[in-house]
Amino acid sequence: MAWRVLEHDARRWNVSIAAERRANSSQWTLVFSFRPVDAGRGSLWAAYPLTSSSKAALFAQAERLTDDALAAILAERLE
């Protein structure tokens, strides 16, 4: 299930969020998965420079990101 649906370059993308914690760290990092709605391309993963010791706080901060900010992250990964 998508967290958001985003339009970028005439394509629709399902955006999902996750939190990743590396070994020996107490901080969670926000990670986005971008999957095109149409077939033919795999998922793109992008770490976002947002960390927190709480996954809930991290996801709350992600909710405040605009679709334009997400589109910019996607565009960067597509280059």
C-alpha positions in Angstrom: 0.0 0.0 0.0 1.4 3.4 -1.0 1.9 6.1 1.6 1.4 8.7 -1.1 1.0 8.8 -4.9 3.2 11.3 -6.7 3.1 12.7 -10.3 6.5 13.3 -11.8 7.4 13.7 -15.5 4.0 12.5 -16.6 4.4 9.3 -14.6 2.7 8.3 -11.4 4.7 6.9 -8.6 3.7 5.1 -5.4 5.8 6.4 -2.5 6.4 4.3 0.6 8.4 5.2 3.7 10.6 3.1 5.9 13.0 3.7 8.8 16.5 2.1 8.7 18.8 1.8 11.7 22.4 0.9 11.1 24.4 -1.4 13.4 25.7 0.3 16.5 23.5 3.3 16.1 20.5 4.5 18.1 19.3 6.8 15.3 16.7 5.8 12.6 17.1 7.3 9.1 14.1 8.0 6.8 14.1 6.0 3.6 11.7 6.4 0.6 10.7 3.8 -1.9 9.5 5.1 -5.3 7.6 2.5 -7.4 6.1 3.5 -10.8 2.4 2.7 -11.1 2.9 1.4 -14.6 5.0 -1.7 -15.2 8.5 -1.7 -16.7 10.7 -0.2 -14.1 11.8 -1.3 -10.6 11.7 0.5 -7.4 14.1 3.3 -6.5 15.2 3.7 -2.9 16.5 7.0 -1.5 17.7 7.7 2.0 16.6 11.2 3.3 18.9 13.2 5.6 16.4 13.0 8.5 17.2 11.0 11.6 15.6 10.5 15.0 15.9 8.1 17.9 12.2 7.5 17.6 10.6 5.9 14.5 7.3 7.5 15.3 8.9 11.0 15.4 10.7 10.3 12.2 7.4 9.3 10.4 5.7 12.4 11.9 8.4 14.6 10.3 8.0 12.7 7.0 4.3 13.6 7.0 5.3 17.3 6.8 7.3 16.8 3.6 5.6 18.3 0.6 5.0 16.5 -2.7 7.4 18.9 -4.3 10.1 17.9 -1.9 9.4 14.2 -2.7 9.5 15.0 -6.4 12.9 16.6 -6.0 14.2 13.5 -4.3 12.8 11.3 -7.1 14.3 13.6 -9.8 17.7 13.4 -8.2 17.5 9.6 -8.2 16.4 9.5 -11.8 19.4 11.5 -13.0 
